[in-house]
Amino acid sequence: MASSNEGRLRAFVQTAEQAGGFVWVLVLVDFQAQEIKRAMVSEENFATADAARDAGNDRLKAMSNDR
């Protein structure tokens, strides 16, 4: 599980099985407020959990660079 940290907010990348493949799941958590701010699931299925995780990490990195 990879993560990006910004004060009280933290983003996580995880994988989940779906329809015979794997998807990445990005979750933005506000630990101070104890709530999930946003969750995203890839529309694309990947053959392995590692491939989904790598794609999710790339997406999180790209989103972090957009600020």
Number of C-alpha atoms within 10 A of each C-alpha: 8 13 15 15 11 8 9 11 17 16 20 18 25 19 22 14 15 11 7 9 14 21 26 28 18 23 19 19 19 17 13 9 10 10 11 14 14 11 13 12 15 16 8 11 18 20 12 14 18 14 16 25 23 16 18 24 22 13 16 20 13 11 10 11 8 7 5
